[in-house]
Amino acid sequence: MAFDFEALVGHLYMVGGRSLSTQPPGMLVEVAPKKAARGRELDTIFVLVTPSGDVTAPAAFYDQMANLAAERYFNSSGSVTSGLRSIFNSLNQDLVDHNNEGKRHYEANLVCAVLKDNEMFLSRAGSGVALYRHLTELQPFPTDFSNDEQLYGPPLGVQPVPDIKMTRYGVAHGSRLVMSDSRLADLDMNRMNAAMCSNEIADVLAGYRDLVSNQVTLMAVEFVPPEVPSPASVKDERSSSRAPAPSANAQFAPAAPATAEPQVPAEEMPSATRRVGGVVMAQLKAFAAGIVLFLARMLAGVNRALDRILPPPVEGTRGWLRTSTAVAISILIPVAVVVVVAWIGITSTGVTEYEQCLRDANGAADLARSINSSDRTGVLASWNAVVAKVGDCNVMRPSGDVSLTALVREAQTVKDGLFQIERRNAVTLKSFQNANLTRAVLQGQDLYVLDSQNQLVQRIVLKTNDNGTVEEASSEPMTAMRRGAVIGQYRVSDLIDIVWSDDTTQITALDREGLLIQCSPRFRQDCQVQKLLRSESWVSPIKMTLWEGRLYILDPGANQIWRYDSTGGSYASSPIEYFAGEVRPQLQNAVGFGIYSSGSTGGSVYILTADGQTTKWLGGQQTPFVYAGFPEGQQLAGADSFYLNGDPIGQGLFITQRSSRTIFETSLSGTWFGSFQVYEEDKFAALNTVVADANLQIIYALSGNSVFMIDQRRPAQ
């Protein structure tokens, strides 16, 4: 399902204690251009480039870096994280090359954010920082502002390979983001949090202006649905890019000049805010208004011609045409003119726009078929162009065309052959209204799913036939596992994750306040709850798992996995840090984890990060794990979720990649087993996670508001 948000954007630019109304150099907000790469069409990027080092470049230098960041992102392919990495790697290389040529040495800090559907991806290199407030929780990035060692990284232009920090967050109505130079880290966190809670984005900027004494470069963003009215100071814009001035470095010259931004006096826009998005309807309205104006002018001209040909009679005399005849002529002539104009327009085009689109799609397919199969890149690009053109045609006529469906199937067949993709049908088992299903637990014939949109756990009962095929799926909510539910003296807040407890044979849920709720599947009203100790030390927990009676919680914000030991069936002790010592992994962009028993040596912890990398840990120490056997072009460059299947007959890892709408399966050692996609790829446009039944060889996938079933077995020919 689609999740649409627009951004209310403002800036604070203080120099020498004075707040300037002009936009800071290096700040850019850009929605996808018309020719954005596939998968980027609805994205919005936020860029902030700030100076670093002893030498400050001209303002145009940072503007051009920001423009190039947006240009390279929208021209890139693959996942959001791979697109962001391409920005940092290419800009860093440009700066390194510039500095190696003996020119004036420049360095820069870069913070980038990308809004995609209902998620926000955040990355940085250098010393730029950010604060993100989501669902009442304030999260600093890339780390706690008191951790100077992690806070200040090497800027772009210093090292051959940039040190990139990356993470992602969910987006809801009212979520707010502040991106800034490192001076933000010196401010009082409580007062910054209070400013973030202000009513309007302009008030947020005013609050930070009161906190800053001398200098800061800051961008503030609030995410809102399109239907929310804009504040009085907000105007609709596609981009905040400015026309670049002459560059100090030719490598950073944009490919095309950006549109100049109108200058708005400070008294007219005190908060310097604007609204990004919502321009297509305005363009359509302008086009329609132009047509109406043309017809009005044409009919006015016809009216003047009639007055000359058939002048009104002199007062007191009778005209030579009867009144009824004159009225008929005055009506029929304009109608005839409109009909003639319409006929000329239709006959001059020859074919409709949809018919032309069909011709273009078939022509693109003929070209794709003519490319030598040894040219993998050319074959893939040409068939991707066919699919894109079919998408354009389907927009014009959503009912579709059999020939277009055949072209998509042909493109999929070619792609599957190139990359050894297993294509399957996705059967919809259950859909929930206005939901976003993000977590799943499979236990026998019961499938539990967490609806993060409505903060509710649903139990889906699967009824199968003798062949193991699911024939019916009924659902019922777990009333104790929902936001606002009261259990004893506790009230449930936002739920993080759900797991199955083999020790208690109960479904278990965890909320952000540290409440652990356990309910029996048969007696759903029989639920227990306990408050985990020191949950206030958590930063941004996202996943949990149970292993040998212990509870493990993945907390990327704290760069840690918390372990709670069980005592008498409860977790009454304080958490233990899984990673200890000076050498620790970087978990800020972790998206999932799992634990598998490694025999007498204990449990191996697998951690997946958003860039697609999986690491393996034993007792807090890293052990070897390497992907192997992936077909050429199928290497993981980004990932969204992780599922470890510990079933003895189907051990393995399942990794989802929403951007390519693919489910990857590997062994526990990283050897590639298969890549699964579905025929109706739009069903996986919001792919969140999967679980698998090794006995029936079925994958259950959660995408948007629906649960889909995929049979892993190769279909009969």
C-alpha positions as CSV (number, residue, x, y, z in Angstrom):
1,M,0.0,0.0,0.0
2,A,1.2,3.5,-0.6
3,F,2.1,5.9,2.2
4,D,2.3,9.5,1.1
5,F,3.9,12.3,3.1
6,E,4.9,15.8,2.3
7,A,7.5,17.9,4.1
8,L,7.2,21.3,5.7
9,V,10.8,22.6,5.5
10,G,12.5,25.5,7.2
11,H,16.0,26.7,7.9
12,L,17.9,28.6,10.5
13,Y,21.1,30.4,9.4
14,M,22.9,32.3,12.1
15,V,26.2,34.1,11.6
16,G,27.8,36.3,14.3
17,G,24.7,36.1,16.5
18,R,22.4,37.4,13.6
19,S,19.7,35.2,12.0
20,L,19.8,35.6,8.2
21,S,16.7,35.1,6.1
22,T,18.7,33.9,3.1
23,Q,19.0,30.1,2.5
24,P,22.3,28.7,3.8
25,P,24.8,27.5,1.2
26,G,24.8,23.7,0.8
27,M,21.1,23.2,1.8
28,L,18.9,21.5,-0.7
29,V,15.4,19.8,-0.7
30,E,14.6,18.0,-4.0
31,V,11.7,15.9,-5.1
32,A,12.2,13.3,-7.8
33,P,12.6,14.8,-11.3
34,K,10.6,13.5,-14.3
35,K,13.5,11.3,-15.4
36,A,14.4,9.8,-12.1
37,A,15.7,6.2,-12.0
38,R,13.2,3.5,-11.5
39,G,12.2,3.2,-7.9
40,R,13.1,6.8,-7.2
41,E,9.9,8.4,-8.7
42,L,8.3,9.3,-5.4
43,D,11.4,10.0,-3.2
44,T,12.4,13.3,-1.6
45,I,16.0,14.0,-0.7
46,F,17.2,16.5,2.0
47,V,20.8,17.6,1.8
48,L,23.0,19.7,4.1
49,V,26.6,20.4,3.2
50,T,28.7,22.4,5.7
51,P,32.3,23.5,5.7
52,S,35.1,21.6,7.5
53,G,38.8,22.1,8.1
54,D,40.8,25.3,8.1
55,V,39.7,26.6,4.7
56,T,36.2,27.6,3.8
57,A,35.2,27.4,0.1
58,P,33.0,29.9,-1.7
59,A,29.3,29.4,-1.0
60,A,28.7,28.2,-4.6
61,F,31.0,25.3,-3.9
62,Y,28.7,23.8,-1.2
63,D,25.6,24.6,-3.3
64,Q,27.0,22.6,-6.2
65,M,27.9,19.7,-3.9
66,A,24.3,19.6,-2.7
67,N,22.9,19.7,-6.3
68,L,25.3,16.9,-7.3
69,A,24.2,14.8,-4.3
70,A,20.5,15.1,-5.4
71,E,21.4,14.5,-9.1
72,R,23.5,11.4,-8.4
73,Y,20.9,9.9,-6.0
74,F,18.0,10.2,-8.5
75,N,20.2,8.8,-11.3
76,S,21.3,5.8,-9.2
77,S,19.5,2.5,-9.0
78,G,19.1,-0.1,-6.3
79,S,18.1,0.4,-2.7
80,V,17.9,3.7,-0.9
81,T,21.0,2.9,1.1
82,S,23.0,2.0,-2.0
83,G,21.9,5.3,-3.6
84,L,23.1,7.2,-0.5
85,R,26.4,5.4,-0.5
86,S,26.9,6.4,-4.2
87,I,26.5,10.0,-3.2
88,F,29.1,9.9,-0.4
89,N,31.6,7.8,-2.3
90,S,31.4,9.9,-5.5
91,L,31.5,13.3,-3.8
92,N,34.4,12.1,-1.5
93,Q,36.3,11.0,-4.6
94,D,35.7,14.3,-6.3
95,L,37.1,16.2,-3.3
96,V,40.1,13.8,-2.9
97,D,41.0,14.3,-6.6
98,H,40.6,18.0,-6.3
99,N,42.9,18.1,-3.2
100,N,45.5,15.8,-4.9
101,E,45.8,18.2,-7.8
102,G,47.5,20.7,-5.6
103,K,44.6,23.1,-5.5
104,R,43.3,24.7,-2.4
105,H,42.5,22.0,0.1
106,Y,38.7,21.7,0.8
107,E,36.8,19.4,3.2
108,A,33.1,19.2,3.8
109,N,30.6,17.6,6.1
110,L,27.5,16.0,4.5
111,V,24.2,15.0,6.0
112,C,21.5,13.4,3.7
113,A,18.0,12.2,4.4
114,V,15.6,10.5,2.0
115,L,11.9,10.2,2.4
116,K,10.5,7.1,0.8
117,D,7.0,6.0,1.4
118,N,6.6,5.8,5.1
119,E,10.3,5.6,5.9
120,M,13.1,8.1,6.3
121,F,16.7,7.1,5.6
122,L,19.4,9.2,7.3
123,S,23.1,9.2,6.6
124,R,26.2,11.4,7.2
125,A,29.9,11.7,6.9
126,G,32.0,14.2,8.9
127,S,30.6,16.0,11.9
128,G,27.1,16.9,10.8
129,V,24.4,15.7,13.2
130,A,20.6,15.3,13.3
131,L,17.7,14.9,15.8
132,Y,14.6,12.9,14.9
133,R,11.4,13.1,16.9
134,H,9.0,10.2,16.1
135,L,6.0,9.1,18.2
136,T,7.1,11.1,21.3
137,E,10.7,9.8,21.2
138,L,13.7,12.0,20.4
139,Q,16.6,10.2,18.8
140,P,20.0,11.8,18.2
141,F,22.1,10.8,15.1
142,P,24.6,9.3,14.6
143,T,25.0,8.7,18.3
144,D,24.4,10.3,21.7
145,F,25.7,13.8,21.6
146,S,27.9,13.2,24.7
147,N,29.9,10.6,22.8
148,D,32.5,12.7,21.2
149,E,34.5,9.7,19.9
150,Q,31.6,8.6,17.7
151,L,30.2,12.1,17.1
152,Y,33.1,13.5,15.1
153,G,34.1,11.5,12.1
154,P,36.5,12.3,9.2
155,P,35.0,14.8,6.7
156,L,34.7,14.2,2.9
157,G,38.0,14.9,1.1
158,V,40.3,13.4,3.8
159,Q,40.2,9.7,3.3
160,P,40.0,7.6,0.1
161,V,36.9,5.8,1.5
162,P,34.4,7.9,3.5
163,D,33.3,7.0,6.9
164,I,29.5,6.8,6.5
165,K,27.0,6.5,9.3
166,M,23.5,5.4,8.2
167,T,20.2,4.5,9.8
168,R,16.5,4.6,9.0
169,Y,13.3,5.4,10.9
170,G,9.5,5.1,10.4
171,V,7.6,8.2,9.5
172,A,4.2,9.2,10.9
173,H,2.1,12.4,10.8
174,G,4.0,15.0,12.8
175,S,7.4,13.3,12.8
176,R,10.1,16.0,12.8
177,L,13.8,16.0,11.7
178,V,16.5,18.6,12.4
179,M,19.8,18.4,10.4
180,S,22.6,20.7,11.4
181,D,26.3,21.3,11.6
182,S,28.1,20.0,14.8
183,R,27.1,23.1,16.8
184,L,23.8,21.4,17.5
185,A,25.5,18.9,19.7
186,D,26.6,21.6,22.1
187,L,23.0,22.6,23.0
188,D,21.0,21.4,25.9
189,M,19.1,18.3,24.9
190,N,16.0,19.0,27.1
191,R,15.6,22.4,25.6
192,M,16.0,21.1,22.1
193,N,13.4,18.5,22.8
194,A,11.0,21.2,24.0
195,A,11.6,23.2,20.8
196,M,10.9,20.1,18.7
197,C,7.5,19.8,20.5
198,S,6.3,23.2,19.4
199,N,3.0,23.6,17.5
200,E,4.4,24.7,14.2
201,I,7.6,24.2,12.3
202,A,8.2,28.0,12.5
203,D,8.0,27.7,16.3
204,V,10.6,25.0,16.2
205,L,13.0,27.3,14.3
206,A,12.3,30.1,16.7
207,G,13.0,27.8,19.7
208,Y,16.4,26.8,18.2
209,R,17.2,30.5,17.4
210,D,16.8,31.2,21.1
211,L,19.2,28.4,22.0
212,V,22.0,29.4,19.6
213,S,24.2,32.2,20.8
214,N,26.5,32.8,17.8
215,Q,26.5,30.6,14.7
216,V,24.6,27.5,13.3
217,T,23.4,26.1,10.0
218,L,20.2,24.1,10.5
219,M,17.4,22.6,8.5
220,A,14.1,21.6,10.1
221,V,11.5,19.2,8.5
222,E,8.1,18.1,9.5
223,F,6.4,15.2,7.7
224,V,2.6,15.6,7.1
225,P,0.0,14.0,4.9
226,P,-0.9,15.9,1.8
227,E,-4.4,16.8,3.0
228,V,-3.0,18.7,6.1
229,P,-3.3,22.5,5.4
230,S,-0.1,24.5,5.2
231,P,0.9,27.1,7.8
232,A,0.4,30.7,6.6
233,S,4.2,31.1,5.9
234,V,4.4,28.0,3.8
235,K,4.5,28.0,0.0
236,D,4.4,25.1,-2.5
237,E,7.8,24.3,-4.1
238,R,9.4,21.4,-5.8
239,S,13.0,22.2,-4.8
240,S,15.1,24.5,-2.7
241,S,18.0,24.4,-5.2
242,R,19.4,27.7,-6.4
243,A,21.1,28.7,-9.6
244,P,24.8,27.9,-9.0
245,A,27.5,30.6,-9.1
246,P,30.9,30.0,-10.8
247,S,32.5,27.0,-9.2
248,A,35.8,26.8,-7.4
249,N,36.1,23.3,-8.6
250,A,35.1,22.3,-12.2
251,Q,34.3,18.8,-11.0
252,F,31.3,20.1,-9.1
253,A,29.7,22.0,-12.0
254,P,26.1,20.8,-12.3
255,A,25.0,19.1,-15.5
256,A,22.2,21.7,-15.9
257,P,21.5,25.0,-14.1
258,A,19.0,24.7,-11.3
259,T,15.9,26.8,-11.1
260,A,16.4,30.0,-9.2
261,E,14.5,30.3,-6.0
262,P,12.4,33.5,-5.6
263,Q,13.6,35.7,-2.8
264,V,11.0,36.1,-0.1
265,P,11.5,39.0,2.3
266,A,12.0,38.0,5.9
267,E,9.0,39.9,7.1
268,E,6.8,37.9,4.6
269,M,8.2,34.5,5.7
270,P,9.7,34.8,9.2
271,S,10.1,31.1,9.6
272,A,11.7,30.6,6.1
273,T,9.5,27.5,5.7
274,R,8.1,25.9,2.5
275,R,6.1,22.9,1.5
276,V,7.6,20.2,-0.7
277,G,5.3,18.2,-3.0
278,G,1.8,18.6,-4.3
279,V,2.7,20.3,-7.6
280,V,1.2,17.9,-10.1
281,M,-2.4,18.9,-9.5
282,A,-1.5,22.6,-9.8
283,Q,0.1,21.9,-13.2
284,L,-3.1,20.1,-14.3
285,K,-5.3,22.9,-13.1
286,A,-3.1,25.4,-15.0
287,F,-3.3,23.3,-18.2
288,A,-7.1,23.1,-17.9
289,A,-7.4,26.8,-17.2
290,G,-5.4,27.4,-20.4
291,I,-7.8,25.3,-22.5
292,V,-10.8,27.2,-21.0
293,L,-9.2,30.5,-21.7
294,F,-8.5,29.5,-25.3
295,L,-12.1,28.4,-25.9
296,A,-13.4,31.6,-24.2
297,R,-11.3,33.8,-26.5
298,M,-12.3,31.8,-29.6
299,L,-16.0,32.1,-28.8
300,A,-15.7,35.8,-28.1
301,G,-14.1,36.2,-31.6
302,V,-17.0,34.2,-33.1
303,N,-19.4,36.5,-31.3
304,R,-17.7,39.6,-32.8
305,A,-17.9,38.1,-36.3
306,L,-21.6,37.5,-35.9
307,D,-22.2,41.1,-34.8
308,R,-20.5,42.3,-38.1
309,I,-22.3,39.7,-40.3
310,L,-25.7,40.1,-38.6
311,P,-25.8,43.5,-37.0
312,P,-28.6,44.2,-34.6
313,P,-31.5,46.2,-36.1
314,V,-31.8,49.9,-35.6
315,E,-34.0,50.7,-32.6
316,G,-37.7,50.8,-33.7
317,T,-37.1,48.7,-36.8
318,R,-37.4,45.0,-37.4
319,G,-34.4,42.8,-38.4
320,W,-34.4,40.9,-41.6
321,L,-34.0,37.6,-39.7
322,R,-36.7,36.2,-37.5
323,T,-35.8,36.0,-33.8
324,S,-36.0,32.2,-33.7
325,T,-33.7,32.0,-36.7
326,A,-31.1,34.4,-35.2
327,V,-31.1,32.5,-31.9
328,A,-30.5,29.2,-33.8
329,I,-27.6,30.7,-35.7
330,S,-26.1,32.2,-32.6
331,I,-26.1,28.8,-31.0
332,L,-25.2,26.5,-33.9
333,I,-22.2,28.5,-35.2
334,P,-20.2,28.3,-32.0
335,V,-21.0,24.7,-31.6
336,A,-19.9,24.0,-35.2
337,V,-16.7,25.9,-34.6
338,V,-15.9,23.7,-31.5
339,V,-16.7,20.5,-33.4
340,V,-14.5,21.5,-36.3
341,V,-11.6,22.4,-34.0
342,A,-12.0,19.1,-32.1
343,W,-12.1,17.2,-35.4
344,I,-9.0,18.9,-36.7
345,G,-7.2,18.0,-33.4
346,I,-8.2,14.4,-33.6
347,T,-7.4,13.9,-37.2
348,S,-4.1,15.7,-37.0
349,T,-2.8,13.3,-34.3
350,G,-3.8,10.2,-36.2
351,V,-3.7,8.0,-33.0
352,T,-4.6,8.5,-29.4
353,E,-1.9,8.9,-26.7
354,Y,-2.7,5.4,-25.4
355,E,-2.3,3.9,-28.9
356,Q,1.0,5.6,-29.3
357,C,2.1,4.3,-25.9
358,L,1.3,0.7,-27.1
359,R,3.3,1.2,-30.2
360,D,6.3,2.6,-28.2
361,A,6.1,-0.4,-25.8
362,N,6.1,-2.9,-28.6
363,G,8.9,-1.0,-30.3
364,A,11.0,-1.1,-27.1
365,A,10.3,-4.8,-26.8
366,D,11.5,-5.4,-30.4
367,L,14.7,-3.5,-29.7
368,A,15.2,-5.5,-26.5
369,R,14.8,-8.8,-28.3
370,S,17.5,-7.7,-30.9
371,I,20.2,-7.2,-28.2
372,N,22.8,-10.0,-28.0
373,S,22.2,-12.1,-24.9
374,S,25.9,-11.8,-24.0
375,D,25.4,-8.1,-23.3
376,R,23.8,-8.6,-19.8
377,T,23.8,-4.9,-19.0
378,G,22.2,-3.9,-22.3
379,V,19.6,-6.7,-22.1
380,L,18.6,-5.7,-18.6
381,A,18.4,-2.0,-19.3
382,S,16.3,-2.5,-22.5
383,W,13.8,-4.8,-20.8
384,N,13.6,-2.4,-17.8
385,A,12.7,0.3,-20.3
386,V,9.9,-1.9,-21.7
387,V,8.5,-2.4,-18.2
388,A,8.7,1.3,-17.5
389,K,6.8,2.1,-20.8
390,V,4.1,-0.5,-19.9
391,G,3.7,1.2,-16.6
392,D,3.1,4.5,-18.4
393,C,0.4,2.9,-20.6
394,N,-1.3,1.3,-17.5
395,V,-1.5,4.7,-16.0
396,M,-3.4,6.0,-19.0
397,R,-5.7,3.0,-19.0
398,P,-5.6,1.1,-15.6
399,S,-7.8,-1.7,-16.9
400,G,-4.7,-2.9,-18.7
401,D,-4.2,-4.8,-22.0
402,V,-3.4,-8.4,-22.5
403,S,-0.6,-7.6,-24.9
404,L,1.0,-5.3,-22.2
405,T,0.7,-8.1,-19.6
406,A,2.5,-10.4,-22.1
407,L,5.3,-7.9,-22.5
408,V,5.8,-7.7,-18.7
409,R,5.9,-11.5,-18.4
410,E,8.4,-11.7,-21.3
411,A,10.6,-9.1,-19.5
412,Q,10.4,-11.1,-16.2
413,T,11.3,-14.3,-18.0
414,V,14.4,-12.7,-19.5
415,K,15.4,-11.1,-16.1
416,D,14.8,-14.4,-14.3
417,G,17.1,-16.2,-16.7
418,L,19.9,-13.6,-16.3
419,F,19.8,-13.6,-12.5
420,Q,18.4,-17.1,-11.6
421,I,15.3,-15.6,-10.0
422,E,12.5,-18.0,-9.0
423,R,9.2,-16.3,-10.0
424,R,6.1,-17.3,-8.0
425,N,2.5,-16.4,-7.6
426,A,1.6,-14.4,-4.4
427,V,-1.7,-15.5,-2.9
428,T,-3.4,-13.0,-0.7
429,L,-4.3,-14.7,2.6
430,K,-5.5,-11.7,4.6
431,S,-5.8,-8.0,4.3
432,F,-6.5,-5.4,7.1
433,Q,-7.9,-2.0,6.6
434,N,-5.6,1.0,7.0
435,A,-2.8,-1.3,8.4
436,N,1.0,-1.7,8.0
437,L,2.1,-5.2,8.9
438,T,5.7,-5.2,10.0
439,R,6.4,-8.3,12.3
440,A,5.3,-11.9,12.0
441,V,5.5,-15.1,14.1
442,L,4.5,-18.5,12.7
443,Q,3.6,-21.1,15.3
444,G,2.0,-24.3,13.9
445,Q,-1.3,-23.2,12.3
446,D,-1.2,-19.8,13.9
447,L,0.3,-16.7,12.3
448,Y,0.7,-13.6,14.5
449,V,1.3,-10.3,12.8
450,L,2.0,-6.8,14.3
451,D,0.2,-4.0,12.7
452,S,2.4,-1.0,13.5
453,Q,0.0,1.5,11.9
454,N,-2.8,0.6,14.4
455,Q,-0.4,-0.8,17.1
456,L,-2.2,-4.1,17.4
457,V,-1.3,-7.8,17.2
458,Q,-3.6,-10.0,15.0
459,R,-3.8,-13.7,15.3
460,I,-4.5,-15.4,11.9
461,V,-5.6,-19.0,12.0
462,L,-4.6,-21.0,8.9
463,K,-6.8,-23.9,7.8
464,T,-5.1,-26.2,5.3
465,N,-6.2,-29.2,3.2
466,D,-4.5,-32.6,3.0
467,N,-1.9,-31.2,0.6
468,G,-0.9,-28.5,3.0
469,T,-2.4,-25.7,1.0
470,V,-4.0,-23.0,3.0
471,E,-7.7,-22.8,2.1
472,E,-8.9,-20.3,4.7
473,A,-7.4,-17.7,7.0
474,S,-9.5,-16.2,9.8
475,S,-8.3,-13.5,12.1
476,E,-8.9,-12.1,15.6
477,P,-7.2,-9.3,17.5
478,M,-5.1,-10.0,20.6
479,T,-6.9,-7.5,22.9
480,A,-4.1,-7.3,25.4
481,M,-1.5,-6.7,22.8
482,R,-2.6,-3.3,21.6
483,R,-1.6,0.3,22.4
484,G,-3.7,1.6,25.3
485,A,-4.6,-1.8,26.7
486,V,-4.6,-2.0,30.5
487,I,-3.1,-5.1,32.2
488,G,-3.1,-4.9,35.9
489,Q,-1.4,-1.6,36.8
490,Y,0.2,-1.1,33.4
491,R,-0.9,0.5,30.2
492,V,0.6,-0.7,26.9
493,S,2.4,1.8,24.8
494,D,3.8,1.4,21.2
495,L,4.7,-2.2,20.4
496,I,8.1,-3.0,19.1
497,D,8.1,-6.7,18.2
498,I,6.5,-10.0,18.9
499,V,8.1,-13.5,19.4
500,W,7.0,-17.0,20.4
501,S,8.2,-18.4,23.8
502,D,8.8,-22.1,23.6
503,D,9.3,-22.2,27.4
504,T,5.9,-20.8,28.3
505,T,4.1,-21.7,24.9
506,Q,2.9,-18.1,24.8
507,I,3.0,-15.3,22.2
508,T,5.1,-12.5,23.6
509,A,5.1,-8.8,22.8
510,L,7.3,-5.9,23.9
511,D,6.5,-2.2,24.0
512,R,8.8,0.9,24.0
513,E,8.3,1.4,27.8
514,G,9.8,-2.0,28.6
515,L,6.5,-3.9,29.2
516,L,6.7,-7.6,28.3
517,I,3.2,-9.0,27.6
518,Q,2.7,-12.8,27.3
519,C,-0.6,-14.3,26.3
520,S,-1.8,-17.9,25.8
521,P,-3.2,-18.6,22.3
522,R,-6.1,-20.6,23.7
523,F,-7.0,-18.3,26.6
524,R,-6.3,-14.9,25.2
525,Q,-7.6,-13.2,28.3
526,D,-5.0,-15.0,30.4
527,C,-2.1,-12.6,29.9
528,Q,0.8,-11.7,32.2
529,V,2.9,-8.5,32.1
530,Q,6.2,-7.5,33.6
531,K,8.2,-4.3,33.5
532,L,11.8,-4.9,32.4
533,L,14.4,-3.2,34.5
534,R,16.4,-0.2,33.1
535,S,14.3,0.1,30.0
536,E,14.9,3.8,30.2
537,S,18.5,3.2,29.1
538,W,17.2,1.9,25.7
539,V,17.6,4.3,22.8
540,S,15.8,2.9,19.8
541,P,15.1,-0.9,20.2
542,I,13.7,-2.5,17.1
543,K,13.8,-6.3,17.5
544,M,13.8,-9.0,20.2
545,T,14.4,-12.7,20.3
546,L,14.3,-15.5,22.9
547,W,17.0,-18.1,23.1
548,E,17.4,-20.7,25.9
549,G,15.2,-18.7,28.2
550,R,17.1,-15.4,27.7
551,L,15.6,-12.3,26.2
552,Y,17.7,-10.4,23.7
553,I,16.8,-6.9,22.4
554,L,18.5,-5.2,19.5
555,D,19.0,-1.5,20.1
556,P,20.8,0.2,17.2
557,G,20.6,3.6,18.8
558,A,22.6,2.4,21.8
559,N,24.9,0.3,19.5
560,Q,24.1,-2.7,21.7
561,I,22.1,-5.9,22.2
562,W,20.6,-6.1,25.7
563,R,20.3,-9.5,27.4
564,Y,17.9,-10.3,30.1
565,D,18.4,-13.5,32.0
566,S,15.3,-15.5,33.2
567,T,14.9,-16.2,36.9
568,G,11.9,-18.3,37.9
569,G,10.1,-17.7,34.6
570,S,10.5,-13.9,34.8
571,Y,13.2,-11.4,33.8
572,A,13.8,-9.7,37.1
573,S,17.4,-8.7,36.7
574,S,19.0,-5.7,35.0
575,P,20.1,-6.1,31.4
576,I,23.6,-7.3,30.4
577,E,25.5,-5.7,27.5
578,Y,26.1,-8.4,24.9
579,F,29.0,-6.4,23.3
580,A,31.6,-5.4,25.9
581,G,35.1,-4.0,25.6
582,E,36.6,-1.5,23.2
583,V,35.9,-3.4,19.9
584,R,32.2,-3.2,19.1
585,P,30.3,-3.4,15.9
586,Q,28.5,-0.4,14.3
587,L,24.8,-1.2,14.7
588,Q,23.3,2.2,13.9
589,N,21.8,0.9,10.6
590,A,20.9,-2.6,11.8
591,V,17.5,-3.9,10.6
592,G,17.3,-7.3,12.2
593,F,19.0,-10.1,14.0
594,G,18.6,-13.8,15.1
595,I,20.3,-16.4,17.3
596,Y,21.1,-20.0,16.3
597,S,22.5,-22.7,18.6
598,S,26.1,-23.6,17.7
599,G,26.3,-26.7,19.8
600,S,28.6,-26.7,22.8
601,T,30.0,-23.3,21.8
602,G,26.7,-21.5,22.5
603,G,24.5,-19.4,20.3
604,S,25.7,-17.5,17.2
605,V,24.2,-14.1,16.8
606,Y,23.5,-12.9,13.2
607,I,23.0,-9.2,12.6
608,L,21.8,-7.7,9.3
609,T,22.4,-4.0,8.4
610,A,20.6,-1.8,5.9
611,D,23.4,-2.0,3.4
612,G,22.8,-5.8,3.1
613,Q,25.8,-6.9,5.2
614,T,25.4,-9.8,7.7
615,T,27.8,-10.3,10.5
616,K,28.1,-13.3,12.9
617,W,29.0,-13.1,16.5
618,L,29.8,-15.6,19.2
619,G,30.1,-14.5,22.8
620,G,30.4,-10.9,21.7
621,Q,33.3,-11.7,19.3
622,Q,33.0,-11.6,15.5
623,T,33.3,-14.9,13.6
624,P,33.6,-15.5,9.9
625,F,30.6,-15.0,7.7
626,V,30.8,-14.5,3.9
627,Y,28.1,-14.5,1.2
628,A,28.9,-17.0,-1.5
629,G,27.3,-18.4,-4.6
630,F,25.2,-15.3,-5.5
631,P,24.6,-15.1,-9.2
632,E,26.3,-12.2,-11.0
633,G,24.2,-9.0,-10.5
634,Q,22.4,-10.5,-7.5
635,Q,24.8,-9.4,-4.8
636,L,23.1,-7.8,-1.8
637,A,23.5,-4.0,-1.8
638,G,20.7,-3.3,0.6
639,A,18.2,-5.0,2.9
640,D,15.1,-4.3,4.9
641,S,14.4,-7.3,7.1
642,F,15.9,-10.5,8.4
643,Y,14.4,-13.9,9.4
644,L,16.5,-16.8,10.8
645,N,14.8,-20.2,10.2
646,G,16.2,-22.6,12.8
647,D,14.1,-25.6,11.7
648,P,16.4,-28.6,11.3
649,I,15.0,-29.5,7.9
650,G,15.1,-25.9,6.6
651,Q,17.8,-24.0,8.3
652,G,18.7,-20.8,6.7
653,L,18.4,-17.0,6.4
654,F,15.7,-15.0,4.6
655,I,16.6,-11.4,3.7
656,T,14.1,-9.1,2.0
657,Q,15.0,-6.2,-0.3
658,R,12.0,-3.9,-0.9
659,S,13.6,-1.8,-3.6
660,S,14.0,-4.9,-5.9
661,R,10.9,-6.6,-4.3
662,T,13.0,-9.7,-3.7
663,I,13.3,-12.4,-1.0
664,F,16.8,-13.9,-0.8
665,E,17.5,-17.2,0.9
666,T,20.9,-18.4,2.1
667,S,22.4,-21.0,4.3
668,L,23.5,-20.2,7.8
669,S,27.0,-19.8,6.4
670,G,25.9,-17.3,3.7
671,T,25.7,-19.6,0.7
672,W,23.0,-18.5,-1.7
673,F,20.0,-20.8,-2.1
674,G,17.6,-18.8,-4.2
675,S,16.1,-15.4,-5.0
676,F,12.3,-15.2,-5.1
677,Q,10.1,-12.6,-6.8
678,V,6.4,-12.6,-7.6
679,Y,4.6,-12.0,-11.0
680,E,2.5,-9.1,-9.7
681,E,5.4,-7.1,-8.4
682,D,3.3,-4.3,-7.1
683,K,2.1,-6.6,-4.3
684,F,5.7,-6.4,-2.9
685,A,5.9,-2.6,-3.2
686,A,5.7,-2.3,0.6
687,L,7.5,-5.6,1.5
688,N,8.3,-5.6,5.2
689,T,9.3,-9.1,6.4
690,V,8.8,-12.8,5.9
691,V,8.6,-16.0,7.8
692,A,8.8,-19.5,6.4
693,D,7.3,-23.0,7.0
694,A,10.1,-25.4,6.1
695,N,7.8,-28.5,6.2
696,L,5.3,-27.1,3.7
697,Q,7.9,-25.1,1.8
698,I,5.8,-21.9,2.1
699,I,6.9,-18.3,2.7
700,Y,4.5,-15.9,4.3
701,A,5.3,-12.4,3.3
702,L,4.0,-9.1,4.9
703,S,3.6,-6.3,2.5
704,G,1.7,-3.1,3.4
705,N,-1.6,-4.1,4.8
706,S,-1.7,-7.7,3.5
707,V,-0.3,-11.2,4.2
708,F,0.8,-13.2,1.1
709,M,1.6,-16.9,0.7
710,I,4.3,-18.0,-1.7
711,D,4.9,-21.7,-2.5
712,Q,8.7,-22.2,-2.7
713,R,8.3,-25.4,-4.7
714,R,9.0,-25.1,-8.4
715,P,5.6,-25.1,-10.2
716,A,4.7,-28.1,-12.4
717,Q,5.5,-27.5,-16.1
